[in-house]
């Protein structure tokens, strides 16, 4: 158990330059009588532990704070033992600040929060035997035991409810009695059930089946053979109702289909849709030592998926209120994203094929220029839309002198969405909900390959990027 698990993220804090009157009011509402003092970047610089009356008379918080070098501190990575030891060495502190590697205040731990986790000295452990006996009836999972003769020896209450049978009428009888509640006919039972095959030694010792039983439930069965001295002693079967999960999956697929159909209506004509769907994207593993990559997957309509995912990200940003900021226009970015890869030309690759990326793929700035030309010539997009498309792969330091400065904030958002959508499309990456604080946007991307994880804060108007703690 680490400090990160126990800490509170809402910190009683103040700024060093704040008037003492403001800090005194906060101290009156803080039960442990401590305020931690931070600078403009959120770094810990001190703490206030003085009585509110004295703090109220001070001109600023800085005049009454203890400097940071005199404070005990914890890291989110500290373990339980370090946490207890720190509190033991500082009995005068009822709460401790938690700081990251850059000494930013990220949380606090209160002494009283530790009390439930401190085991009394000499306390006897609870005997396990009664807990094991209660386990089969306590779990919300079906549990069934079949012995080596094919006789049902145990069926818990929840399992009987899932199957729609009475436990006292099937326990002690052949498994076929239970099978009649699962399969419509003995022929289906013999063809699909793992139990008789395990009993005859024709099936692996463990596995699973997903079946729709006679009462209409969709159940996932997992079985494992139990052996003693190499001989089959019985079969343990656990099962659960996955009907709601499968229904939700079907609804999600149907919803995604509806979204794609709705997206298709936003396209200017079928030619754009056909072009995007005919442009594949590839999954690959890159070896930086050799400079080569190997194709691990092909997404035939990958560019279309990429555009759809990008528009979904723009919708998330819109819901967050991003486009209420000056200089950011939703319609311009949406139109630019629809057309930004329409001129993309991809090579034909197969799974397992090795390639050198810069020799195999067309330089990105070329397809950006082609897409911009086509969007202007054939679809009459506005000059701002054309400029965003043309330069969405241009480093900001290399933008031409005539690129409008007013478009830079939108270009930064475009690049952000383009990169994140590529991860979602090619790698099934996921991202935490965006966090918008004024004109600062926090982005956290998680990939199967940790080399591509990103966590940063973007200052939208200045272009400044600040790395964030990826584990937060």
FIDO-36919 format. One record per residue (C-alpha): residue in three letters; x, y, z; residue number from 1. Coordinates in pm, 1 decimal, decimal comma, padded with zeros to 6 digits, always signed. Each point is the difference from the previous one (the first is absolute). Example, Ala and Ser with C-alpha at 12.3 -4.5 7.8 and 13.67 -1.06 7.14 Angstrom:
BEGIN
ATOM residu        x        y        z num
ATOM    ALA +01230,0 -00450,0 +00780,0   1
ATOM    SER +00137,0 +00344,0 -00066,0   2
END
This chain:
BEGIN
ATOM residu        x        y        z num
ATOM    UNK +00000,0 +00000,0 +00000,0   1
ATOM    UNK +00152,2 +00329,4 -00112,5   2
ATOM    UNK -00052,7 +00361,0 +00100,9   3
ATOM    UNK -00181,4 +00057,4 -00330,2   4
ATOM    UNK -00270,9 -00242,6 +00115,9   5
ATOM    UNK -00060,7 +00180,1 +00330,7   6
ATOM    UNK +00053,5 +00364,4 -00086,3   7
ATOM    UNK -00267,9 +00266,7 -00044,6   8
ATOM    UNK +00039,4 +00209,7 -00314,6   9
ATOM    UNK -00189,8 +00300,7 +00140,8  10
ATOM    UNK +00277,3 +00186,0 +00182,5  11
ATOM    UNK -00042,6 +00283,5 +00253,9  12
ATOM    UNK +00229,8 +00252,3 -00167,0  13
ATOM    UNK +00074,4 +00367,0 -00052,0  14
ATOM    UNK +00234,2 +00212,0 -00210,6  15
ATOM    UNK +00297,4 +00174,7 +00162,0  16
ATOM    UNK -00105,1 +00342,9 -00127,4  17
ATOM    UNK -00360,5 -00026,1 +00123,9  18
ATOM    UNK -00112,4 +00228,7 +00285,2  19
ATOM    UNK +00010,7 -00153,6 +00344,8  20
ATOM    UNK -00369,7 +00079,5 +00044,1  21
ATOM    UNK -00092,1 -00246,3 -00279,0  22
ATOM    UNK +00223,8 -00273,5 +00140,5  23
ATOM    UNK -00141,8 +00049,9 +00349,5  24
ATOM    UNK -00351,7 -00063,3 -00128,0  25
ATOM    UNK +00114,9 -00326,0 -00159,8  26
ATOM    UNK +00178,4 -00106,4 +00317,1  27
ATOM    UNK -00322,5 +00037,1 +00196,8  28
ATOM    UNK -00164,4 -00261,5 -00224,7  29
ATOM    UNK +00298,2 -00241,2 -00002,1  30
ATOM    UNK -00037,4 -00255,4 +00284,7  31
ATOM    UNK +00373,9 -00071,5 +00025,6  32
ATOM    UNK +00100,0 +00367,5 +00005,9  33
ATOM    UNK +00250,2 -00017,1 -00287,8  34
ATOM    UNK +00016,1 +00171,6 -00338,6  35
ATOM    UNK +00263,3 -00099,0 -00254,1  36
ATOM    UNK +00144,8 +00284,2 -00204,0  37
ATOM    UNK +00065,8 -00036,3 -00373,7  38
ATOM    UNK +00144,6 +00217,2 -00273,8  39
ATOM    UNK -00148,6 +00078,5 -00339,5  40
ATOM    UNK +00103,5 -00340,2 -00139,0  41
ATOM    UNK -00153,7 -00194,0 +00286,5  42
ATOM    UNK +00333,9 -00076,5 +00168,4  43
ATOM    UNK +00006,9 -00025,2 +00378,2  44
ATOM    UNK +00189,1 +00291,8 +00157,5  45
ATOM    UNK -00112,0 -00013,5 +00363,5  46
ATOM    UNK -00278,9 -00051,1 +00250,6  47
ATOM    UNK -00203,5 +00214,7 +00240,2  48
ATOM    UNK -00068,8 -00144,3 +00346,5  49
ATOM    UNK -00053,2 +00319,9 +00196,2  50
ATOM    UNK -00325,8 +00088,5 +00180,2  51
ATOM    UNK -00249,7 +00173,3 -00231,5  52
ATOM    UNK +00015,1 +00323,4 +00204,9  53
ATOM    UNK +00372,7 +00036,7 -00059,1  54
ATOM    UNK -00032,3 -00086,4 -00368,3  55
ATOM    UNK -00277,9 +00257,5 -00036,5  56
ATOM    UNK +00232,8 +00277,4 +00120,1  57
ATOM    UNK +00276,2 -00087,5 -00250,8  58
ATOM    UNK +00028,5 +00187,9 -00326,7  59
ATOM    UNK +00057,9 -00315,0 -00206,3  60
ATOM    UNK +00007,8 -00374,8 +00048,0  61
ATOM    UNK +00375,5 -00001,6 -00065,7  62
ATOM    UNK +00056,9 +00198,8 +00321,3  63
ATOM    UNK -00131,9 -00280,1 +00225,0  64
ATOM    UNK +00081,1 -00318,8 -00192,2  65
ATOM    UNK +00252,1 -00268,8 +00091,2  66
ATOM    UNK +00244,5 -00044,1 -00292,5  67
ATOM    UNK -00019,2 -00317,0 -00206,7  68
ATOM    UNK +00337,1 -00130,8 +00125,9  69
ATOM    UNK -00148,2 -00030,3 +00349,9  70
ATOM    UNK -00296,8 -00211,6 -00111,9  71
ATOM    UNK -00039,4 -00378,9 -00001,5  72
ATOM    UNK -00111,8 -00119,5 -00343,2  73
ATOM    UNK -00120,6 -00317,8 -00166,7  74
ATOM    UNK +00013,7 -00129,5 -00355,7  75
ATOM    UNK -00300,1 -00168,6 -00167,6  76
ATOM    UNK +00225,3 -00305,1 -00049,2  77
ATOM    UNK +00087,2 -00039,0 +00369,2  78
ATOM    UNK -00119,2 -00324,6 +00152,2  79
ATOM    UNK -00201,8 -00059,9 +00314,5  80
ATOM    UNK +00305,9 -00050,5 +00219,9  81
ATOM    UNK +00158,5 +00329,6 -00108,3  82
ATOM    UNK -00330,5 +00175,0 +00058,0  83
ATOM    UNK -00036,0 -00133,3 +00356,5  84
ATOM    UNK +00367,4 +00071,1 +00076,3  85
ATOM    UNK -00028,8 +00362,7 -00117,6  86
ATOM    UNK -00300,5 +00065,9 +00221,4  87
ATOM    UNK +00176,6 -00169,3 +00293,8  88
ATOM    UNK +00304,3 +00228,4 -00043,4  89
ATOM    UNK -00219,0 +00312,0 -00014,8  90
ATOM    UNK -00266,9 -00034,4 +00271,8  91
ATOM    UNK -00070,8 +00373,5 -00016,7  92
ATOM    UNK -00142,6 -00030,1 -00354,3  93
ATOM    UNK -00357,9 -00124,7 -00044,0  94
ATOM    UNK +00021,6 +00007,7 -00378,6  95
ATOM    UNK +00284,0 -00033,9 -00248,0  96
ATOM    UNK +00042,6 +00156,5 -00344,2  97
ATOM    UNK +00047,3 -00234,0 -00296,2  98
ATOM    UNK +00219,0 +00138,1 -00279,6  99
ATOM    UNK +00105,6 -00135,0 -00339,6 100
ATOM    UNK +00353,8 -00003,6 -00141,6 101
ATOM    UNK -00026,5 +00369,3 -00089,9 102
ATOM    UNK -00110,0 +00075,3 +00360,4 103
ATOM    UNK -00351,9 +00091,4 -00115,8 104
ATOM    UNK -00263,3 -00048,8 +00269,0 105
ATOM    UNK -00220,1 -00287,2 -00120,3 106
ATOM    UNK -00173,7 -00107,5 +00320,5 107
ATOM    UNK -00000,9 -00039,0 +00377,0 108
ATOM    UNK -00020,7 -00290,4 +00244,7 109
ATOM    UNK -00160,5 +00050,0 +00339,6 110
ATOM    UNK +00124,1 -00192,5 +00302,9 111
ATOM    UNK -00351,2 -00120,2 +00082,1 112
ATOM    UNK -00027,2 -00154,9 -00347,2 113
ATOM    UNK +00267,3 -00251,8 +00101,8 114
ATOM    UNK -00181,3 -00129,7 +00305,9 115
ATOM    UNK -00219,0 -00259,9 -00180,0 116
ATOM    UNK +00310,8 -00147,6 -00163,8 117
ATOM    UNK +00213,8 -00041,4 +00311,6 118
ATOM    UNK -00035,8 -00359,7 +00118,5 119
ATOM    UNK -00001,1 -00028,5 +00382,2 120
ATOM    UNK +00307,1 -00173,0 +00140,1 121
ATOM    UNK -00071,6 -00363,3 +00089,3 122
ATOM    UNK -00338,5 -00010,0 -00175,4 123
ATOM    UNK -00093,4 -00357,4 -00095,7 124
ATOM    UNK -00092,8 -00060,2 -00364,8 125
ATOM    UNK -00353,7 -00107,9 -00085,8 126
ATOM    UNK -00019,4 -00379,5 -00059,0 127
ATOM    UNK -00034,5 -00079,5 -00370,5 128
ATOM    UNK -00207,5 -00317,0 +00028,2 129
ATOM    UNK -00341,4 +00164,1 +00062,1 130
ATOM    UNK +00074,8 +00253,0 -00274,3 131
ATOM    UNK +00073,3 -00278,4 -00251,0 132
ATOM    UNK -00321,4 -00180,0 +00096,5 133
ATOM    UNK -00203,3 +00316,8 -00059,0 134
ATOM    UNK +00169,5 +00090,2 -00327,7 135
ATOM    UNK -00208,7 -00203,1 -00253,4 136
ATOM    UNK -00328,1 +00146,2 +00125,8 137
ATOM    UNK +00137,7 +00352,5 +00042,9 138
ATOM    UNK +00117,9 +00056,6 -00358,0 139
ATOM    UNK -00232,3 +00130,0 -00271,6 140
ATOM    UNK +00126,3 -00272,2 -00233,2 141
ATOM    UNK -00139,0 -00343,4 -00072,9 142
ATOM    UNK +00214,2 -00276,4 +00152,9 143
ATOM    UNK -00049,0 -00368,4 -00082,5 144
ATOM    UNK +00207,4 -00308,5 +00085,7 145
ATOM    UNK -00027,1 -00321,8 -00201,4 146
ATOM    UNK +00184,1 -00311,9 +00114,7 147
ATOM    UNK +00184,7 -00251,7 -00218,1 148
ATOM    UNK -00316,8 -00207,3 -00048,1 149
ATOM    UNK -00187,7 +00295,5 -00151,4 150
ATOM    UNK -00210,5 +00059,1 +00311,8 151
ATOM    UNK -00081,2 +00356,3 +00110,3 152
ATOM    UNK +00139,3 +00030,5 +00351,4 153
ATOM    UNK -00058,8 +00370,2 +00060,6 154
ATOM    UNK -00192,5 +00291,7 -00153,2 155
ATOM    UNK -00013,8 +00330,0 +00184,2 156
ATOM    UNK -00313,5 +00210,6 +00038,3 157
ATOM    UNK +00097,7 +00265,8 -00254,5 158
ATOM    UNK +00090,1 -00266,6 -00257,4 159
ATOM    UNK -00337,3 -00169,3 +00043,1 160
ATOM    UNK -00173,3 +00335,6 -00056,2 161
ATOM    UNK +00201,1 +00064,8 -00318,9 162
ATOM    UNK -00087,5 -00343,0 -00139,5 163
ATOM    UNK -00361,4 +00010,7 +00118,2 164
ATOM    UNK +00021,4 -00328,5 +00194,2 165
ATOM    UNK -00044,4 -00106,6 +00362,3 166
ATOM    UNK +00336,1 -00095,4 +00152,3 167
ATOM    UNK -00150,2 -00274,3 +00217,9 168
ATOM    UNK -00145,4 -00169,7 -00310,1 169
ATOM    UNK +00324,6 -00019,1 -00195,6 170
ATOM    UNK +00268,9 -00053,7 +00263,7 171
ATOM    UNK +00078,7 -00369,0 +00028,5 172
ATOM    UNK -00135,2 -00071,8 -00348,4 173
ATOM    UNK +00175,9 -00038,6 -00339,6 174
ATOM    UNK +00121,8 +00319,3 -00166,5 175
ATOM    UNK -00242,1 -00063,7 -00287,2 176
ATOM    UNK -00279,7 +00121,6 +00230,8 177
ATOM    UNK +00167,7 +00340,5 +00012,8 178
ATOM    UNK +00088,0 -00017,7 -00371,4 179
ATOM    UNK -00370,3 -00015,0 -00081,7 180
ATOM    UNK -00028,8 +00356,0 +00135,7 181
ATOM    UNK +00289,7 +00112,4 -00218,7 182
ATOM    UNK -00041,1 -00180,4 -00334,5 183
ATOM    UNK -00320,0 -00043,5 -00206,0 184
ATOM    UNK +00070,0 -00368,5 -00075,7 185
ATOM    UNK +00242,6 -00275,8 +00090,6 186
ATOM    UNK +00156,7 +00020,4 -00347,2 187
ATOM    UNK +00096,0 +00363,7 +00059,2 188
ATOM    UNK +00128,3 -00096,7 +00344,0 189
ATOM    UNK +00227,4 -00271,0 -00138,1 190
ATOM    UNK +00120,0 +00225,6 -00281,5 191
ATOM    UNK +00067,9 +00318,0 +00200,2 192
ATOM    UNK +00046,4 -00083,5 +00369,2 193
ATOM    UNK +00353,8 -00030,0 +00135,7 194
ATOM    UNK -00099,0 -00207,6 +00305,3 195
ATOM    UNK -00043,3 -00342,7 -00163,2 196
ATOM    UNK +00313,1 +00055,1 -00206,0 197
ATOM    UNK +00206,7 +00085,0 +00310,3 198
ATOM    UNK -00138,4 -00307,9 +00177,7 199
ATOM    UNK +00109,0 -00213,7 -00297,2 200
ATOM    UNK +00339,0 +00169,8 -00025,7 201
ATOM    UNK -00081,0 +00151,8 -00340,6 202
ATOM    UNK +00009,0 +00367,6 +00106,9 203
ATOM    UNK +00269,8 +00221,6 +00145,2 204
ATOM    UNK +00010,1 +00026,2 +00378,3 205
ATOM    UNK -00139,0 +00353,0 -00004,6 206
ATOM    UNK -00185,7 +00230,5 -00232,7 207
ATOM    UNK -00320,5 +00193,4 -00048,7 208
ATOM    UNK -00329,9 -00001,6 -00187,6 209
ATOM    UNK -00249,7 +00281,2 -00055,3 210
ATOM    UNK -00354,8 -00129,1 -00044,9 211
ATOM    UNK -00357,7 +00123,4 -00003,1 212
ATOM    UNK -00178,9 -00226,7 +00247,2 213
ATOM    UNK -00364,3 -00105,6 -00008,6 214
ATOM    UNK -00126,2 +00291,1 +00212,9 215
ATOM    UNK +00144,7 +00248,7 -00251,4 216
ATOM    UNK +00302,8 +00112,7 +00197,1 217
ATOM    UNK +00339,0 +00026,2 -00166,3 218
ATOM    UNK +00244,0 -00171,9 +00237,9 219
ATOM    UNK +00378,1 -00023,4 -00010,7 220
ATOM    UNK +00119,9 -00333,1 +00142,4 221
ATOM    UNK +00358,5 -00065,7 +00108,4 222
ATOM    UNK +00109,1 -00351,3 +00095,2 223
ATOM    UNK +00311,7 -00154,5 +00151,3 224
ATOM    UNK +00075,6 -00367,0 +00062,3 225
ATOM    UNK +00122,1 -00087,7 +00350,9 226
ATOM    UNK +00249,1 -00286,0 +00018,4 227
ATOM    UNK +00147,1 -00199,7 +00285,6 228
ATOM    UNK +00307,6 -00216,7 -00059,3 229
ATOM    UNK -00056,1 +00045,1 -00373,5 230
ATOM    UNK -00358,2 -00130,5 +00011,2 231
ATOM    UNK -00309,5 +00208,8 -00070,2 232
ATOM    UNK -00174,1 +00080,3 +00328,9 233
ATOM    UNK -00262,5 +00234,6 -00138,7 234
ATOM    UNK -00078,1 +00315,3 -00193,4 235
ATOM    UNK -00049,4 +00348,0 +00144,5 236
ATOM    UNK -00233,1 +00219,7 -00204,7 237
ATOM    UNK -00056,7 +00371,5 +00057,8 238
ATOM    UNK -00241,7 +00205,6 -00206,1 239
ATOM    UNK -00145,1 +00347,8 -00020,9 240
ATOM    UNK -00274,5 +00184,4 -00184,7 241
ATOM    UNK +00147,3 +00205,6 -00284,8 242
ATOM    UNK -00336,3 +00089,6 -00156,9 243
ATOM    UNK +00022,0 +00371,5 +00099,4 244
ATOM    UNK +00356,8 +00019,1 -00130,7 245
ATOM    UNK -00089,1 -00152,6 -00335,4 246
ATOM    UNK -00306,8 +00223,4 -00029,0 247
ATOM    UNK +00214,4 +00306,1 +00075,3 248
ATOM    UNK +00258,0 -00109,5 -00257,8 249
ATOM    UNK -00269,8 -00042,0 -00264,7 250
ATOM    UNK -00142,8 +00341,8 +00087,4 251
ATOM    UNK +00347,1 +00156,4 -00020,1 252
ATOM    UNK +00059,3 -00152,0 -00343,1 253
ATOM    UNK -00338,3 +00123,1 -00120,6 254
ATOM    UNK +00071,4 +00346,2 +00144,0 255
ATOM    UNK +00339,8 +00011,4 -00169,6 256
ATOM    UNK -00163,3 -00095,3 -00330,1 257
ATOM    UNK -00252,8 +00279,7 +00044,2 258
ATOM    UNK +00279,8 +00247,4 +00072,8 259
ATOM    UNK +00187,0 -00101,8 -00312,5 260
ATOM    UNK -00313,0 +00033,2 -00209,8 261
ATOM    UNK -00056,7 +00344,1 +00150,0 262
ATOM    UNK +00363,8 +00090,4 -00069,5 263
ATOM    UNK -00035,9 -00111,3 -00363,2 264
ATOM    UNK -00276,6 +00260,6 -00040,5 265
ATOM    UNK +00252,2 +00275,1 +00085,5 266
ATOM    UNK +00223,1 -00095,5 -00291,7 267
ATOM    UNK -00045,9 +00208,1 -00314,7 268
ATOM    UNK -00046,3 -00303,0 -00228,2 269
ATOM    UNK +00060,7 -00373,1 -00035,0 270
ATOM    UNK +00341,7 +00058,2 -00161,0 271
ATOM    UNK +00146,5 +00133,2 +00324,8 272
ATOM    UNK -00146,9 -00289,6 +00196,7 273
ATOM    UNK +00133,0 -00253,3 -00252,3 274
ATOM    UNK +00346,4 +00159,7 +00002,6 275
ATOM    UNK +00024,7 -00003,7 +00378,5 276
ATOM    UNK -00125,1 -00358,7 +00023,7 277
ATOM    UNK +00245,6 -00121,1 -00263,7 278
ATOM    UNK +00303,2 +00135,0 +00187,4 279
ATOM    UNK +00133,5 -00257,8 +00251,3 280
ATOM    UNK +00184,3 +00057,7 +00324,7 281
ATOM    UNK +00254,8 -00242,1 +00140,8 282
ATOM    UNK +00089,7 -00127,8 +00341,7 283
ATOM    UNK +00368,0 -00073,9 +00038,6 284
ATOM    UNK +00285,0 -00051,8 +00243,3 285
ATOM    UNK +00300,0 +00228,5 -00051,2 286
ATOM    UNK +00355,9 -00096,9 +00092,5 287
ATOM    UNK +00206,0 +00318,4 +00052,8 288
ATOM    UNK +00325,2 -00198,2 -00017,7 289
ATOM    UNK -00056,9 -00118,5 -00357,3 290
ATOM    UNK -00227,0 +00281,2 -00117,3 291
ATOM    UNK -00244,3 -00260,3 -00129,8 292
ATOM    UNK -00359,6 -00079,2 +00091,7 293
ATOM    UNK -00212,0 -00311,3 -00042,6 294
ATOM    UNK -00368,9 +00013,6 -00091,0 295
ATOM    UNK -00214,6 -00162,4 +00270,6 296
ATOM    UNK -00344,2 +00100,1 -00127,5 297
ATOM    UNK -00183,0 +00159,2 -00291,9 298
ATOM    UNK -00302,9 +00228,8 +00038,4 299
ATOM    UNK -00142,9 +00013,7 -00356,5 300
ATOM    UNK -00214,2 +00311,8 +00062,0 301
ATOM    UNK +00245,0 +00145,6 +00250,4 302
ATOM    UNK -00000,3 +00358,7 -00127,5 303
ATOM    UNK -00379,6 +00011,3 +00021,6 304
ATOM    UNK +00019,5 -00133,1 +00357,4 305
ATOM    UNK +00267,4 +00258,4 +00077,2 306
ATOM    UNK -00224,5 +00285,0 -00115,1 307
ATOM    UNK -00297,3 -00134,2 +00198,0 308
ATOM    UNK +00210,7 -00030,0 +00316,0 309
ATOM    UNK +00135,7 +00350,0 -00049,2 310
ATOM    UNK -00349,6 +00145,0 -00027,1 311
ATOM    UNK -00097,4 -00182,5 +00319,3 312
ATOM    UNK +00295,3 +00163,4 +00176,2 313
ATOM    UNK -00105,1 +00339,8 -00131,1 314
ATOM    UNK -00349,0 -00069,7 +00136,1 315
ATOM    UNK +00150,9 -00071,3 +00344,2 316
ATOM    UNK +00193,4 +00325,9 -00013,0 317
ATOM    UNK -00313,8 +00184,1 -00105,8 318
ATOM    UNK -00191,5 -00141,5 +00298,4 319
ATOM    UNK +00284,4 +00118,7 +00222,2 320
ATOM    UNK -00048,6 +00357,5 -00123,2 321
ATOM    UNK +00325,0 +00025,1 -00196,5 322
ATOM    UNK -00162,1 +00174,7 -00295,4 323
ATOM    UNK -00128,8 +00278,6 +00219,0 324
ATOM    UNK +00359,0 +00127,7 +00009,9 325
ATOM    UNK +00091,9 +00287,6 -00229,5 326
ATOM    UNK +00174,7 -00117,6 -00317,5 327
ATOM    UNK -00140,7 -00354,4 -00003,0 328
ATOM    UNK -00278,8 -00072,0 -00247,4 329
ATOM    UNK -00168,4 -00340,0 +00011,9 330
ATOM    UNK -00135,0 +00002,8 -00355,4 331
ATOM    UNK +00339,1 +00089,4 -00149,0 332
ATOM    UNK +00176,1 -00283,4 +00185,1 333
ATOM    UNK -00270,7 -00254,5 -00084,0 334
ATOM    UNK +00012,0 +00083,0 -00369,9 335
ATOM    UNK +00380,5 -00007,5 -00001,4 336
ATOM    UNK +00007,5 -00339,8 +00168,4 337
ATOM    UNK -00246,7 -00150,5 -00246,5 338
ATOM    UNK +00222,7 +00094,3 -00294,7 339
ATOM    UNK +00348,2 -00015,9 +00157,3 340
ATOM    UNK +00084,4 -00352,0 -00127,8 341
ATOM    UNK -00209,4 -00011,4 -00315,3 342
ATOM    UNK +00321,7 +00018,6 -00207,0 343
ATOM    UNK +00184,5 -00265,8 +00199,8 344
ATOM    UNK +00160,7 -00278,5 -00201,1 345
ATOM    UNK +00093,9 -00315,4 +00192,5 346
ATOM    UNK +00221,8 -00291,4 -00104,7 347
ATOM    UNK -00136,2 -00355,8 -00015,1 348
ATOM    UNK +00147,4 -00202,1 +00287,5 349
ATOM    UNK -00077,0 -00337,0 +00153,4 350
ATOM    UNK +00016,2 -00138,2 +00351,2 351
ATOM    UNK +00353,5 -00117,5 +00074,9 352
ATOM    UNK +00159,2 +00224,3 -00262,4 353
ATOM    UNK +00311,3 +00189,1 +00105,7 354
ATOM    UNK +00054,8 +00355,6 -00122,2 355
ATOM    UNK +00194,7 +00319,9 +00055,9 356
ATOM    UNK -00260,9 +00268,3 +00081,2 357
ATOM    UNK +00157,4 +00303,0 -00168,2 358
ATOM    UNK +00068,3 -00200,6 -00317,5 359
ATOM    UNK -00342,7 -00165,4 -00014,5 360
ATOM    UNK -00241,3 +00280,9 +00087,1 361
ATOM    UNK -00038,6 +00326,4 -00188,2 362
ATOM    UNK +00129,0 +00299,1 +00200,3 363
ATOM    UNK -00293,5 +00131,2 +00199,0 364
ATOM    UNK +00030,7 +00359,2 -00116,4 365
ATOM    UNK -00060,7 -00111,5 -00361,7 366
ATOM    UNK -00338,8 -00158,0 +00068,9 367
ATOM    UNK -00087,6 +00303,8 +00213,0 368
ATOM    UNK +00068,5 +00230,5 -00296,2 369
ATOM    UNK -00193,8 -00226,9 -00237,3 370
ATOM    UNK -00295,2 -00016,8 +00238,0 371
ATOM    UNK -00002,1 +00379,7 +00033,3 372
ATOM    UNK +00011,0 +00045,9 -00377,9 373
ATOM    UNK -00287,6 -00242,5 -00056,2 374
ATOM    UNK -00208,9 +00148,6 +00283,4 375
ATOM    UNK +00038,8 +00350,2 -00150,0 376
ATOM    UNK -00047,2 -00096,6 -00366,2 377
ATOM    UNK -00281,9 -00253,7 +00021,8 378
ATOM    UNK -00183,7 +00099,3 +00318,0 379
ATOM    UNK +00065,6 +00373,9 +00031,5 380
ATOM    UNK +00113,3 -00002,2 +00362,6 381
ATOM    UNK +00078,0 +00329,7 +00170,8 382
ATOM    UNK +00360,4 +00128,2 +00006,9 383
ATOM    UNK +00031,9 -00076,6 +00374,3 384
ATOM    UNK -00108,1 -00360,0 -00055,5 385
ATOM    UNK +00244,4 -00036,8 -00288,1 386
ATOM    UNK +00286,5 +00140,9 +00209,3 387
ATOM    UNK -00066,7 -00242,2 +00287,6 388
ATOM    UNK -00008,3 -00298,2 -00236,4 389
ATOM    UNK +00313,5 +00109,1 -00187,7 390
ATOM    UNK +00208,0 +00043,3 +00315,0 391
ATOM    UNK -00134,7 -00263,8 +00238,2 392
ATOM    UNK +00330,8 -00188,8 -00036,7 393
ATOM    UNK +00220,9 +00311,4 -00003,9 394
ATOM    UNK +00203,4 +00063,4 +00319,6 395
ATOM    UNK -00109,1 +00329,4 +00146,8 396
ATOM    UNK +00354,6 +00133,1 -00025,5 397
ATOM    UNK -00009,3 -00066,7 -00377,7 398
ATOM    UNK -00329,3 +00171,5 -00079,1 399
ATOM    UNK +00031,0 +00248,3 -00288,5 400
ATOM    UNK +00001,9 +00372,8 +00078,4 401
ATOM    UNK -00346,8 +00043,3 -00154,3 402
ATOM    UNK -00163,2 -00255,7 +00231,8 403
ATOM    UNK -00250,3 +00201,6 +00208,2 404
ATOM    UNK +00100,4 +00025,2 +00365,2 405
ATOM    UNK -00369,7 -00006,0 +00090,7 406
ATOM    UNK -00021,1 -00357,5 -00133,1 407
ATOM    UNK +00279,3 -00136,5 +00220,4 408
ATOM    UNK -00227,9 -00093,4 +00294,2 409
ATOM    UNK -00226,7 -00196,4 -00234,7 410
ATOM    UNK +00299,1 -00165,7 -00165,2 411
ATOM    UNK +00121,2 -00116,5 +00342,2 412
ATOM    UNK -00337,8 -00153,7 +00077,2 413
ATOM    UNK -00007,0 -00156,3 -00347,6 414
ATOM    UNK +00341,0 -00162,9 +00052,8 415
ATOM    UNK -00101,3 -00120,3 +00346,2 416
ATOM    UNK -00319,0 -00163,3 -00128,0 417
ATOM    UNK +00175,4 -00143,2 -00307,2 418
ATOM    UNK +00267,6 -00170,7 +00211,0 419
ATOM    UNK -00238,8 -00129,1 +00265,6 420
ATOM    UNK -00244,9 -00129,6 -00260,8 421
ATOM    UNK +00284,1 -00188,3 -00169,6 422
ATOM    UNK +00069,6 -00179,6 +00328,2 423
ATOM    UNK -00368,1 -00080,9 +00053,6 424
ATOM    UNK -00030,3 -00131,6 -00355,7 425
ATOM    UNK +00322,3 -00194,5 -00043,0 426
ATOM    UNK +00074,0 -00117,3 +00353,1 427
ATOM    UNK -00336,5 -00002,0 +00179,1 428
ATOM    UNK +00156,3 +00258,3 +00230,6 429
ATOM    UNK -00211,7 +00163,8 +00265,9 430
ATOM    UNK +00008,1 +00345,0 +00149,8 431
ATOM    UNK -00106,9 +00150,0 +00328,5 432
ATOM    UNK -00270,1 +00267,3 -00011,4 433
ATOM    UNK +00146,9 +00329,8 -00116,4 434
ATOM    UNK +00046,4 +00263,2 +00270,6 435
ATOM    UNK -00043,9 +00362,4 -00106,0 436
ATOM    UNK +00121,0 +00272,1 +00236,2 437
ATOM    UNK -00043,7 +00336,1 -00166,3 438
ATOM    UNK +00206,8 -00029,4 -00317,0 439
ATOM    UNK +00206,5 -00293,1 +00132,5 440
ATOM    UNK -00093,0 -00350,1 -00112,4 441
ATOM    UNK +00117,5 -00320,8 +00169,5 442
ATOM    UNK +00035,9 -00309,4 -00218,1 443
ATOM    UNK +00081,2 -00354,0 +00114,8 444
ATOM    UNK +00035,2 -00279,7 -00256,3 445
ATOM    UNK +00055,8 -00366,4 +00093,1 446
ATOM    UNK +00130,2 -00254,7 -00251,5 447
ATOM    UNK +00070,8 -00372,6 +00005,0 448
ATOM    UNK +00357,9 +00093,2 -00089,9 449
ATOM    UNK +00103,3 +00234,0 +00284,3 450
ATOM    UNK +00251,7 +00171,6 -00229,4 451
ATOM    UNK -00292,6 +00190,5 -00149,2 452
ATOM    UNK -00166,2 +00106,8 +00325,0 453
ATOM    UNK -00037,6 +00374,1 +00036,5 454
ATOM    UNK -00105,7 +00224,5 +00286,3 455
ATOM    UNK +00037,0 +00374,3 -00039,5 456
ATOM    UNK -00161,0 +00339,0 +00049,9 457
ATOM    UNK -00037,9 +00220,9 -00309,1 458
ATOM    UNK -00017,0 +00379,2 +00024,0 459
ATOM    UNK -00227,4 +00048,5 -00300,0 460
ATOM    UNK +00086,6 +00362,3 -00076,5 461
ATOM    UNK +00378,1 -00011,5 +00052,5 462
ATOM    UNK +00062,5 -00358,4 -00114,5 463
ATOM    UNK +00196,5 -00084,2 +00313,2 464
ATOM    UNK -00012,4 -00368,2 +00105,0 465
ATOM    UNK +00069,8 -00124,0 +00353,1 466
ATOM    UNK +00051,7 -00372,7 +00070,4 467
ATOM    UNK -00224,5 -00142,5 +00272,1 468
ATOM    UNK +00036,2 -00290,1 +00236,0 469
ATOM    UNK -00123,9 -00286,4 -00220,0 470
ATOM    UNK -00116,7 -00200,6 +00301,5 471
ATOM    UNK -00248,9 +00255,8 +00128,7 472
END
